[in-house]
Amino acid sequence: MSAIWKNHASRLHQYLKDDNTAQAQVYLEQLMLFPVDIQDKIINDISNLPHCNCEAIAEVMQRYTMFELH
């Protein structure tokens, strides 16, 4: 996992830890230009993680930014 994803995940983890989902959504929207429906999916996936840590959050974020190769 790259340092960039871990840094983004750390910030997002703090917002969610503080129960500030509105700020988490703004962060995802501004930083990564995720549409609202994808933001909701990311936050939902993170909320359902058995162990919510920066590494796990980074993996979720990476999953939603992966491009399919044809």
Backbone torsions as a table, in degrees:
resi	resn	phi	psi	omega
1	MET	NA	132.5	-176.2
2	SER	-74.5	159.1	179.1
3	ALA	-63.5	-32.8	179.7
4	ILE	-63.4	-47.3	-179.9
5	TRP	-64.4	-38.0	178.9
6	LYS	-65.4	-38.1	178.0
7	ASN	-64.9	-47.3	177.5
8	HIS	-60.8	-42.4	-179.0
9	ALA	-64.5	-38.0	179.3
10	SER	-61.8	-45.1	179.1
11	ARG	-64.0	-46.7	-179.8
12	LEU	-63.2	-40.2	178.2
13	HIS	-59.1	-42.0	-179.8
14	GLN	-64.8	-42.4	178.2
15	TYR	-60.9	-44.1	-178.2
16	LEU	-71.6	-36.4	176.8
17	LYS	-61.9	-36.1	178.5
18	ASP	-82.7	5.7	-178.8
19	ASP	57.5	41.1	-179.1
20	ASN	-113.0	69.2	-176.9
21	THR	-67.0	-29.9	178.1
22	ALA	-62.7	-44.8	178.4
23	GLN	-67.0	-35.7	177.2
24	ALA	-61.6	-41.7	179.0
25	GLN	-67.1	-41.5	177.5
26	VAL	-61.6	-42.2	179.4
27	TYR	-60.5	-48.2	-180.0
28	LEU	-63.4	-40.3	-179.2
29	GLU	-65.2	-47.1	-176.8
30	GLN	-73.8	-44.4	-175.4
31	LEU	-72.1	-45.3	-169.2
32	MET	-117.0	0.5	178.8
33	LEU	55.6	38.3	175.7
34	PHE	-76.7	135.1	172.6
35	PRO	-66.7	160.3	-174.6
36	VAL	-56.4	-41.0	-178.4
37	ASP	-64.9	-34.7	177.5
38	ILE	-73.2	-37.8	176.3
39	GLN	-57.7	-45.3	179.5
40	ASP	-61.0	-40.7	179.4
41	LYS	-65.3	-42.5	-179.9
42	ILE	-62.5	-49.1	-178.8
43	ILE	-64.1	-38.4	177.1
44	ASN	-63.7	-45.9	179.2
45	ASP	-61.4	-41.4	179.0
46	ILE	-65.6	-40.4	180.0
47	SER	-63.4	-25.7	-178.6
48	ASN	-96.3	5.7	178.5
49	LEU	-67.4	135.5	177.7
50	PRO	-66.7	-32.9	177.9
51	HIS	-132.3	98.6	-176.2
52	CYS	-83.4	99.1	176.1
53	ASN	-134.5	173.0	-175.5
54	CYS	-59.2	-38.9	-179.7
55	GLU	-62.3	-46.3	-179.2
56	ALA	-66.3	-40.4	178.4
57	ILE	-64.8	-41.9	178.6
58	ALA	-60.6	-38.5	178.5
59	GLU	-65.2	-40.7	177.6
60	VAL	-63.4	-47.0	-179.5
61	MET	-61.8	-40.8	179.6
62	GLN	-64.2	-38.1	-179.9
63	ARG	-58.5	-38.3	-178.0
64	TYR	-84.1	-5.6	177.6
65	THR	-110.2	-2.3	179.7
66	MET	-70.2	136.3	177.1
67	PHE	-101.3	139.0	176.8
68	GLU	-74.3	136.2	176.4
69	LEU	-97.1	130.3	179.5
70	HIS	-108.0	NA	NA
